Amino acid sequence: MAGYAQALALLQMKYEQSILQAFVDGPVEAIQLPTANSPLALSLGYEKRDEQGITTPDECLKLAPARCQGGAGGNLAVYRRWFRRQRTLL
């Protein structure tokens, strides 16, 4: 009878995102073309976005021991990702 082996491996992923948005819009009463029925409309906006994430594999996925997943580990490393974006809209 063949023997079977089992191994558990855990991969933890964490992701955070923060978004700040501010917009103001409306008509500018002081500016109106003679041929227009309504004044100029203007929209201003700002957006700031922060994102970060981390991936944390357990030892079974970081190292390649023969007793863990049949030696199939060793292909993942701990890594962090961080991203910031700011933009102004007119």
N, C-alpha and C positions, 0 to 999 in steps of 0.2 A: 504494500500500500504506500502511495506517495505521501510525503509529508508536506504540509502547507504552512507557510509563514505569513504573518500579518504585521503590518507596521502602520502606525498612525502618524501623520505629519500635519502640523498646523501652520497656517499662513494668516497672520493678522494684518489687516489693512485699516488705516484710519485716515479719514478725509474731513477737512474743515473748510468752510467757505463763508466769507463775510462780504456782503454787498451793501454799499451805501449809494443811494440815488437821490438826487434833488433836482426838481424841474419847476420852472416858472414859465407860464405862457399867458398871452392875452394881447389885446389890441393896444397899440401906441396911438393915443388920440391926437398927438401933435403931428403925426405924419399921415397924410392922406393925399393920394393922387387926385387930381381934379376929375378924372374919368372913373374913379372907383366909387362904389356905393358904401364901402366901409373903410375904416382906417387900416393901416399896416398892422398885421399880426406878427408877433415875435415869440419865439420859444427859446429858452436857455436851459441848459441842463448840465449836470455833473454826475459822473459815476466813478466810484472807486471799488475795486474788487480785489480781495486778498484770498488766495487759495493755498493750502498746504496739505501735504499728505505724507504718510510714512508707511512703508511695507516692511513688516518684520517676520521673516520666516523662522521656524524653530530649527534646532540643531540638525534635525533629520534632513531638512532642505538646504541648509547652508553647507554642511559637510557631506562627504560621500562615504560614510561607513558601510562596510559590506553587510552589516546586520540590520541596516535601516533601509527599507524599500529596495532591497536587493542591490544596493550600491547605486541606485538611480538618483540619489540626492546630489547636492553640490552645484546646482545650477541657479540658485537664488542668493542674493546678498541683501543686506539691510540698505535701504536707500530712502532718502527724503527728497521731496519735491516742493518747491515754493514758487509762487507766481504772484505778481502784483501788477494790476493794470489800472491806470487812471486816464480818464478822457473827459473833455469838455465839449459839449454839443451846442451848436448855435443854429 
